[in-house]
Amino acid sequence: MKNADRQMRIGARLHAARVAIGLTSESVANELAVKQGTVLRWEAGESLPNVEMFIDLAVLYGKDPNDLMLDSPKRGYSAIIAINHAMCSFEGRAQCPIMAPCRG
């Protein structure tokens, strides 16, 4: 459940960032060329955006990716690594392309 909880917290931060700047899930979907349901699944913590899409979201929301990804951003800790670890865990991989074994 640890990874599901992490995904839920990431989703909540994505939702809060979108609402804070007054965007609708539909407008975000249109901007990123995805379905509105995809944005809603990210925000509900049912799935995570890929690394490229996550960075696009951070730019769109005017946020540092670390602030969206990490519960308490760590100095020198890359959000990209955190995203990759979360995806490895979500996909059930024992090995991580960046670090082996995955510490996600």
C-alpha positions, -999 to +999 in steps of 0.1 A: +000+000+000+030+023+004+032+029-033-005+034-037-004+060-009+024+078-026+005+079-059-025+093-041-004+121-026+011+129-059-023+130-075-036+153-047-006+177-054-013+176-091-050+184-085-042+212-060-016+228-085-042+227-113-070+242-092-046+269-077-041+284-111-077+281-122-074+254-149-100+228-156-090+191-161-104+195-197-081+225-204-050+206-191-060+176-212-063+198-243-030+215-236-012+182-232-030+163-260-044+136-236-079+126-227-096+144-198-100+110-181-062+106-181-058+138-162-085+128-137-068+094-132-035+111-125-052+134-100-070+104-083-037+086-079-049+057-102-020+062-125+011+084-130+021+105-159+053+095-177+084+115-171+080+138-201+043+145-193+051+151-156+076+178-166+051+193-190+026+194-161+051+211-138+058+237-165+021+243-172+014+247-135+045+269-129+058+244-103+092+228-096+087+191-104+102+183-070+074+201-053+048+181-072+065+147-068+080+146-034+063+148+000+092+169+013+116+178-015+151+168-007+180+190-018+198+174-046+172+147-051+159+148-086+122+145-092+130+126-124+146+098-103+116+099-079+092+096-109+112+067-122+112+049-089+074+054-085+068+040-120+091+010-113+072+003-081+038+008-098+047-015-127+061-041-102+096-041-116+124-055-094+150-037-114+151+000-121+167+014-152+184+041-131+193+022-099+194-015-093+176-026-072+150+001-073+146+020-041+111+032-050 
